[in-house]
Amino acid sequence: LLADGPRRITATAWPRALDGGDDEVIETDEQRTVVRLVETPEPGMTARVTAEVGPTDAAAVGAGIAIRQVDKIANTFGDQAEALGELAGEDATVIEQLRAIEGEMRETWFLDEGSEGGQQLALIQIFVNESQRGTSEQFATAFALFARSLGVDARVATGFLVPRGRLSSPLALRSADAAVWPGVRVNGLGWLAFDPAPPQEAATTDDETP
């Protein structure tokens, strides 16, 4: 469980060190892409972790955003991404375009954790092209696809979102703290987190979902 920015704990960041004490409670692959508990956690179990804080926008602009080839799936989201990115202005940087996409999704789309979830392509296409109302997972997935359609290396990260008032050492994580968000890779600095989902859920609707 790794810190990624001031409020986020992610299981997909790059740890500097992992220490489970006398017992090996944490394992990771060679590239340290995935970090997981070896066994089901028991009450009182602790793990000591050292983590890197994610880069800032300014650092990302200086270092440069990592690029990737636009694949067939991401390419289908290119028109929407370009239209949303244009809100940042004609001479906007890639970071400014991504922040514009993030802002438009947060302000005009609708978060509904009770809607039909899922990250299947067909559901994401309905979410993006028709309803613009979906779960936090769908917001994160759509944003990552928008970013990839612009040639940016992006991913969906899962982990925990902890209120500032509960930040302490040791830090107790609960299932209710589970969260998901997208991030883009910054050359040599790690992953820059984004938060395209609105801060509050939309009011429920009486309309039947087709």
C-alpha distance (Angstrom), angle and dihedral (degrees) to the residues before:
residue distance angle dihedral
L1 . . .
L2 3.76 . .
A3 3.79 136.7 .
D4 3.81 115.2 -117.8
G5 3.78 108.8 179.6
P6 3.82 126.6 -26.6
R7 3.82 97.1 -53.8
R8 3.76 108.4 20.4
I9 3.76 132.0 90.1
T10 3.78 113.9 -168.8
A11 3.77 135.3 -176.4
T12 3.79 92.4 -152.8
A13 3.82 103.3 57.6
W14 3.81 124.6 103.0
P15 3.81 110.1 -93.5
R16 3.77 121.3 -151.4
A17 3.78 91.9 -158.2
L18 3.79 140.2 2.6
D19 3.79 121.8 -163.3
G20 3.78 123.5 174.5
G21 3.79 94.7 174.3
D22 3.79 119.1 -124.9
D23 3.80 92.9 -16.9
E24 3.79 123.4 59.5
V25 3.81 100.7 -121.6
I26 3.81 99.6 155.7
E27 3.79 130.5 53.9
T28 3.80 133.1 -179.4
D29 3.78 138.6 -178.7
E30 3.81 123.5 -105.2
Q31 3.80 93.9 -93.4
R32 3.82 90.5 43.6
T33 3.78 90.4 -127.1
V34 3.80 95.1 135.7
V35 3.79 125.5 34.7
R36 3.79 121.0 -171.9
L37 3.78 143.4 164.4
V38 3.79 114.4 -100.5
E39 3.81 93.6 -142.3
T40 3.80 137.5 16.8
P41 3.82 106.4 -75.8
E42 3.79 117.0 -107.8
P43 3.82 125.9 -153.3
G44 3.78 110.2 -81.3
M45 3.81 95.8 20.8
T46 3.81 112.4 137.5
A47 3.80 135.2 -173.4
R48 3.80 125.4 -164.1
V49 3.80 113.7 -137.2
T50 3.79 135.3 -177.3
A51 3.81 114.5 -162.7
E52 3.76 142.5 176.1
V53 3.80 121.7 -115.5
G54 3.81 113.2 -124.0
P55 3.83 120.1 -106.2
T56 3.79 123.4 -94.2
D57 3.80 125.5 -120.9
A58 3.80 90.5 -103.4
A59 3.80 92.3 51.4
A60 3.81 90.1 46.8
V61 3.80 91.5 53.8
G62 3.79 90.7 49.4
A63 3.79 95.5 46.7
G64 3.79 96.9 37.2
I65 3.78 131.2 -122.6
A66 3.80 115.4 -87.4
I67 3.79 112.4 -112.7
R68 3.78 130.9 -144.9
Q69 3.77 135.8 -174.7
V70 3.80 113.0 -88.9
D71 3.79 106.7 -115.4
K72 3.80 126.9 -152.0
I73 3.81 95.3 -97.3
A74 3.81 96.0 47.3
N75 3.80 90.6 46.0
T76 3.82 90.3 65.7
F77 3.82 88.7 64.9
G78 3.80 95.0 49.9
D79 3.80 98.6 99.5
Q80 3.80 93.4 52.5
A81 3.80 91.9 45.1
E82 3.80 92.9 51.0
A83 3.80 91.8 47.4
L84 3.80 92.1 50.7
G85 3.81 92.7 42.5
E86 3.80 91.2 54.1
L87 3.81 87.8 68.6
A88 3.81 86.7 76.9
G89 3.81 92.0 64.0
E90 3.77 137.7 -99.6
D91 3.81 98.3 -73.0
A92 3.80 97.0 37.9
T93 3.80 120.7 143.8
V94 3.79 120.5 -122.7
I95 3.81 89.7 -101.2
E96 3.81 90.8 52.1
Q97 3.80 90.5 49.6
L98 3.79 90.9 50.7
R99 3.81 91.6 47.5
A100 3.80 88.8 50.6
I101 3.81 90.5 52.8
E102 3.81 89.4 47.0
G103 3.81 92.2 49.6
E104 3.79 95.1 47.6
M105 3.81 91.8 50.3
R106 3.82 92.1 47.8
E107 3.80 94.2 47.8
T108 3.80 105.3 37.5
W109 3.82 107.1 23.0
F110 3.80 124.6 75.9
L111 3.79 129.5 -117.6
D112 3.80 112.5 -146.8
E113 3.80 115.4 165.0
G114 3.80 89.0 -176.3
S115 3.79 94.6 59.5
E116 3.78 123.3 99.7
G117 3.79 101.8 -67.1
G118 3.74 130.0 -162.0
Q119 3.77 136.8 110.4
Q120 3.78 97.6 -125.1
L121 3.80 112.2 136.7
A122 3.81 93.8 -116.6
L123 3.82 91.8 54.0
I124 3.81 92.7 46.5
Q125 3.81 90.5 50.5
I126 3.82 90.5 52.3
F127 3.80 89.5 47.1
V128 3.81 93.3 50.6
N129 3.81 100.9 37.0
E130 3.80 103.0 33.5
S131 3.79 123.2 10.4
Q132 3.82 103.8 23.2
R133 3.78 82.6 -163.0
G134 3.79 119.4 110.7
T135 3.77 151.8 112.9
S136 3.79 127.4 -59.0
E137 3.82 88.5 -104.0
Q138 3.79 90.2 56.8
F139 3.82 91.7 48.3
A140 3.81 90.4 51.9
T141 3.80 93.3 45.5
A142 3.80 93.9 47.4
F143 3.80 91.8 49.0
A144 3.81 91.7 49.6
L145 3.81 89.8 51.1
F146 3.81 90.9 48.1
A147 3.80 89.6 52.3
R148 3.81 93.0 46.3
S149 3.80 90.4 49.9
L150 3.82 86.8 59.9
G151 3.80 90.2 53.2
V152 3.82 95.1 -101.1
D153 3.81 122.2 138.3
A154 3.81 102.8 -119.8
R155 3.79 137.3 165.2
V156 3.80 142.4 -179.4
A157 3.81 112.9 -114.1
T158 3.79 125.8 -160.5
G159 3.77 125.6 -160.8
F160 3.78 138.8 99.8
L161 3.80 135.1 -45.1
V162 3.80 111.2 -152.2
P163 3.84 123.9 -167.8
R164 3.80 112.6 -118.7
G165 3.80 90.9 -119.9
R166 3.80 90.3 63.6
L167 3.80 97.4 48.4
S168 3.77 107.7 120.8
S169 3.77 142.5 127.7
P170 2.95 114.2 -76.6
L171 3.79 94.5 32.7
A172 3.81 118.9 -154.2
L173 3.81 113.9 -147.3
R174 3.80 122.1 -157.2
S175 3.78 133.0 -165.5
A176 3.80 88.6 -113.7
D177 3.83 88.1 62.9
A178 3.82 92.2 63.8
A179 3.80 112.1 125.8
V180 3.79 143.3 166.9
W181 3.81 130.5 -149.0
P182 3.80 140.0 159.0
G183 3.78 125.9 -111.4
V184 3.80 137.8 -174.2
R185 3.79 123.9 -142.1
V186 3.79 118.6 -113.8
N187 3.79 116.7 -155.6
G188 3.79 108.9 -98.1
L189 3.82 94.5 -14.6
G190 3.79 107.0 76.3
W191 3.80 130.0 -122.3
L192 3.81 127.7 -17.9
A193 3.82 110.2 -148.0
F194 3.80 124.9 -136.6
D195 3.80 129.8 -168.9
P196 3.82 110.8 -155.6
A197 3.82 96.5 160.9
P198 3.83 116.4 98.5
P199 3.83 113.8 -105.8
Q200 3.82 92.1 -119.9
E201 3.77 134.3 36.7
A202 3.79 118.1 -105.6
A203 3.76 120.3 -110.4
T204 3.78 113.7 -88.2
T205 3.77 118.5 -100.5
D206 3.80 129.1 -140.3
D207 3.79 91.4 -145.9
E208 3.77 113.2 112.7
T209 3.77 114.8 -115.3
P210 3.83 108.3 -119.0
